[in-house]
Amino acid sequence: MLTRLRLAVFRVANTVEEELKLLPTLERSLVPLLSASSFLYSCILSVRRNFYQWGILKQVRLSLPVISVGNISWGGNGKTPMVEFIAQKFLACGTPPLILTRGYRGGDEVRLLESHFQGTRAKIGVGSDRVKAARGILCEYGVRDMNISELLSSYRSVDRSIELMEHNDSIGIVLMDDGMQHWKVCRDIDIVMVNAVSLFGNGRLLPRGPLREPLEALSRADIAVIHHANLVSELELIELRRRLHSLLPGSARIFTSAMIPQSLNQIRRKNYNYPGKVRNGQLYTYSVPLTTLQDSSVLCVSGIGCPGSLAGSLRQLGVRHIHRMDYPDHHIFDIRDIMAVKKKLTELETKLKDTPVIISTEKDHARCPDFFGSFEDYNVYILCSVLEIMDDSNAGMADFIALIAMKLERRK
């Protein structure tokens, strides 16, 4: 029931006023309550913002520069992948980063960060009190100056030889995952991610709409990144850029990014014997070519902020038939979901006269690995993707890194 309610709220938030009458009765009945809640949320948001601006609530400046990556709408904007992307650039130039993350329901993003940065000198601080988390880690490991010149050249390679040669664990930069609304910490750079697929929904504040702040909050951004830009048309991108330029400060730059599929992992129970397998509790995952999905029929099972992005990536990989079971962001899969997915698979087998495969995201698998091991009679794949800056290949990436370096240099 709770899952159904969350999905209903999601649909209302992404439906424009003129089309509300087309929604089912449950969704339409929620509109008055959601509208009242949005008004209350707006009042609380305004009071909190004013308290910080008037100095009643104090902002804290950490001993290192802080880059915030955030958004003004709910999930699927690519915040954590962008934090990873920037962190890798600092690691490549010998500057260990501290990544501060709140740690959402399910802990999937924390698990992914820990997995992706295992064996490096990046540090991860988890908790809603970012100041406390940061001070504890900075006190333990110490601070260092950034190597700006190395940062400017790091876009040319992901080689970590510099980082691996450095034996000093002191931190040189703080990266705040989902920091746009975290007023307590002073930031040196505010990067805002905008989802090209879902954009701003119906343009209303939570929970009536998807906005965590009014669109005017974009005036605080130093850099805007249009994420999933490869999944919309060029005309849509031009219009979105025009709209963002009207909302951003004149000095802000706009970039585009995409999640590029890097690998495909198949999940099997431990009684299967395949070369190159990796043990994961009672399950094994092993890498297969991305071309495995070509001309296949798939059932996407995901609980992410922008489920349409997974379907879009699969179309670009040549998948023939795509069917979806979309769950709320950070959804914890349980036995009821297992039964629902198996029922859907049976229906698809009858309809398609073919056996579909199950596919999900690395984020979903990190949150509920055992769930995906519950389908022994089907092929189950996890698609792993990384963020890339799309603008003019290396030139765009160089501009992005150079802009960050320039803004950080001004603080010194």
Backbone hydrogen bonds, N-H to C=O, Kabsch-Sander energy under -0.5 kcal/mol:
donor,donor_aa,acceptor,acceptor_aa,energy
5,L,1,M,-2.2
6,R,2,L,-2.5
7,L,3,T,-2.3
8,A,4,R,-2.0
9,V,5,L,-2.4
10,F,6,R,-2.0
11,R,7,L,-2.3
12,V,8,A,-2.2
13,A,9,V,-2.5
14,N,10,F,-1.0
15,T,12,V,-1.7
19,E,16,V,-1.6
20,L,17,E,-1.3
22,L,19,E,-1.6
23,L,20,L,-1.8
28,R,24,P,-2.1
29,S,25,T,-2.5
30,L,26,L,-0.9
30,L,27,E,-0.8
31,V,27,E,-0.6
31,V,28,R,-0.9
34,L,30,L,-2.7
35,S,31,V,-2.6
36,A,32,P,-2.1
37,S,33,L,-2.2
38,S,34,L,-2.3
39,F,35,S,-1.8
40,L,36,A,-2.0
41,Y,37,S,-2.6
42,S,38,S,-2.5
43,C,39,F,-1.9
44,I,40,L,-2.2
45,L,41,Y,-2.6
46,S,42,S,-2.2
47,V,43,C,-2.4
48,R,44,I,-2.5
49,R,45,L,-2.4
50,N,46,S,-2.4
51,F,47,V,-2.4
52,Y,48,R,-1.6
53,Q,49,R,-2.1
54,W,50,N,-2.7
55,G,52,Y,-0.6
56,I,51,F,-1.6
57,L,51,F,-1.8
60,V,184,K,-3.7
62,L,60,V,-0.6
67,I,174,V,-2.9
68,S,66,V,-0.6
68,S,189,I,-3.0
69,V,176,M,-2.8
70,G,68,S,-0.5
70,G,191,I,-2.9
74,W,210,P,-1.7
82,M,78,G,-1.8
83,V,79,K,-2.3
84,E,80,T,-2.5
85,F,81,P,-2.4
86,I,82,M,-2.5
87,A,83,V,-2.7
88,Q,84,E,-2.4
89,K,85,F,-1.3
90,F,86,I,-1.9
91,L,87,A,-2.5
92,A,88,Q,-2.2
93,C,89,K,-0.9
93,C,90,F,-0.5
94,G,91,L,-1.7
95,T,90,F,-2.9
98,L,173,I,-2.5
99,I,97,P,-0.5
99,I,123,K,-3.2
100,L,98,L,-0.6
100,L,175,L,-3.2
101,T,99,I,-0.6
101,T,125,G,-2.8
107,G,104,Y,-2.6
111,R,107,G,-2.2
112,L,108,D,-2.3
113,L,109,E,-2.4
114,E,110,V,-2.8
115,S,111,R,-2.3
116,H,112,L,-3.0
117,F,113,L,-2.0
118,Q,115,S,-0.8
120,T,117,F,-2.0
123,K,97,P,-2.6
125,G,99,I,-3.2
127,G,101,T,-1.9
130,R,128,S,-1.2
133,A,129,D,-2.1
134,A,130,R,-2.7
135,R,131,V,-2.7
136,G,132,K,-1.9
137,I,133,A,-1.6
138,L,134,A,-2.9
139,C,135,R,-2.1
140,E,136,G,-1.4
141,Y,137,I,-2.5
142,G,138,L,-2.2
144,R,171,I,-2.3
148,I,146,M,-1.0
151,L,147,N,-1.9
152,L,148,I,-2.1
153,S,149,S,-0.9
154,S,150,E,-0.8
154,S,151,L,-0.8
156,R,153,S,-1.4
157,S,154,S,-1.5
164,L,160,R,-2.7
165,M,161,S,-1.6
166,E,162,I,-1.1
167,H,165,M,-0.5
169,D,167,H,-0.6
171,I,142,G,-2.7
172,G,96,P,-2.8
173,I,96,P,-0.9
174,V,65,P,-2.2
175,L,98,L,-3.2
176,M,67,I,-3.0
177,D,100,L,-2.8
177,D,175,L,-0.7
178,D,69,V,-2.4
178,D,176,M,-0.5
179,G,69,V,-0.9
179,G,176,M,-0.7
182,H,179,G,-1.2
183,W,181,Q,-1.4
185,V,182,H,-0.8
186,C,60,V,-2.7
188,D,66,V,-2.7
189,I,66,V,-1.6
191,I,68,S,-3.2
191,I,189,I,-0.6
192,V,190,D,-0.5
192,V,223,I,-2.7
193,M,70,G,-3.1
194,V,225,V,-2.8
196,A,194,V,-0.7
196,A,227,H,-2.6
199,L,195,N,-2.2
201,G,198,S,-2.0
202,N,13,A,-1.9
203,G,200,F,-2.6
206,L,211,L,-2.4
208,R,34,L,-0.6
208,R,205,L,-0.7
209,G,205,L,-1.9
211,L,204,R,-2.3
212,R,72,I,-3.4
213,E,72,I,-1.2
217,A,214,P,-2.2
218,L,215,L,-2.0
219,S,216,E,-1.9
220,R,217,A,-2.0
221,A,218,L,-1.6
222,D,190,D,-2.6
223,I,190,D,-1.8
224,A,253,R,-2.8
225,V,192,V,-2.5
226,I,255,F,-3.1
227,H,194,V,-3.2
227,H,225,V,-0.9
229,A,226,I,-0.6
229,A,257,S,-2.3
231,L,228,H,-1.9
232,V,229,A,-1.0
237,L,233,S,-1.9
238,I,234,E,-2.3
239,E,235,L,-2.2
240,L,236,E,-2.4
241,R,237,L,-2.6
242,R,238,I,-2.1
243,R,239,E,-2.3
244,L,240,L,-2.6
245,H,241,R,-2.5
246,S,242,R,-1.2
247,L,243,R,-0.6
247,L,244,L,-1.3
248,L,244,L,-2.5
252,A,249,P,-1.7
253,R,222,D,-1.4
255,F,224,A,-2.7
257,S,226,I,-2.7
258,A,388,E,-1.9
260,I,258,A,-0.7
260,I,386,V,-3.2
262,Q,384,C,-3.3
263,S,384,C,-1.8
264,L,288,V,-0.8
265,N,382,I,-2.6
266,Q,286,Y,-3.0
267,I,380,V,-2.4
268,R,284,Y,-2.7
270,K,282,Q,-1.6
272,Y,269,R,-2.0
274,Y,272,Y,-0.6
277,K,274,Y,-1.0
278,V,285,T,-1.6
280,N,283,L,-3.9
283,L,280,N,-2.1
284,Y,268,R,-3.2
285,T,278,V,-1.8
286,Y,266,Q,-1.9
288,V,264,L,-3.0
292,T,289,P,-1.8
293,L,290,L,-1.5
294,Q,291,T,-1.4
295,D,318,G,-2.9
296,S,293,L,-1.9
298,V,321,H,-3.0
299,L,357,V,-2.9
300,C,298,V,-0.6
300,C,323,H,-3.6
301,V,299,L,-0.5
301,V,359,I,-2.2
302,S,300,C,-0.5
302,S,325,M,-1.6
309,S,306,C,-1.8
310,L,306,C,-0.6
310,L,307,P,-0.6
311,A,307,P,-1.4
312,G,308,G,-2.3
313,S,309,S,-2.1
314,L,310,L,-2.0
315,R,311,A,-2.0
316,Q,312,G,-1.6
317,L,313,S,-0.9
318,G,315,R,-1.5
319,V,314,L,-2.1
320,R,296,S,-1.7
321,H,296,S,-1.6
323,H,298,V,-2.2
325,M,300,C,-2.9
327,Y,302,S,-2.7
330,H,303,G,-1.9
331,H,328,P,-1.6
333,F,331,H,-0.8
337,D,334,D,-0.6
338,I,334,D,-1.8
339,M,335,I,-2.2
340,A,336,R,-2.1
341,V,337,D,-2.6
342,K,338,I,-2.3
343,K,339,M,-2.1
344,K,340,A,-2.1
345,L,341,V,-2.5
346,T,342,K,-2.1
347,E,343,K,-2.1
348,L,344,K,-2.3
349,E,345,L,-2.4
350,T,346,T,-1.9
351,K,347,E,-2.2
352,L,348,L,-3.4
353,K,349,E,-1.4
354,D,349,E,-0.5
357,V,297,S,-2.4
358,I,379,N,-2.7
359,I,299,L,-2.2
360,S,381,Y,-1.9
362,E,383,L,-1.1
365,H,361,T,-2.2
366,A,362,E,-2.2
367,R,363,K,-1.4
368,C,364,D,-2.4
371,F,368,C,-0.6
372,F,368,C,-0.9
373,G,370,D,-1.1
374,S,371,F,-1.5
378,Y,375,F,-1.8
380,V,267,I,-0.5
380,V,378,Y,-0.5
381,Y,358,I,-2.9
382,I,265,N,-2.9
383,L,360,S,-2.7
383,L,381,Y,-0.5
384,C,263,S,-2.6
384,C,382,I,-0.5
385,S,383,L,-0.5
386,V,260,I,-2.1
388,E,258,A,-2.2
390,M,256,T,-2.3
391,D,256,T,-0.7
393,S,390,M,-1.4
395,A,392,D,-1.7
396,G,391,D,-1.2
397,M,393,S,-1.8
398,A,394,N,-2.8
399,D,395,A,-2.3
400,F,396,G,-2.2
401,I,397,M,-2.5
402,A,398,A,-2.8
403,L,399,D,-2.3
404,I,400,F,-1.8
405,A,401,I,-2.6
406,M,402,A,-2.6
407,K,403,L,-2.0
408,L,404,I,-2.2
409,E,405,A,-2.2
410,R,406,M,-1.3
411,R,407,K,-0.6
411,R,408,L,-0.8
412,K,408,L,-0.8
412,K,409,E,-0.6
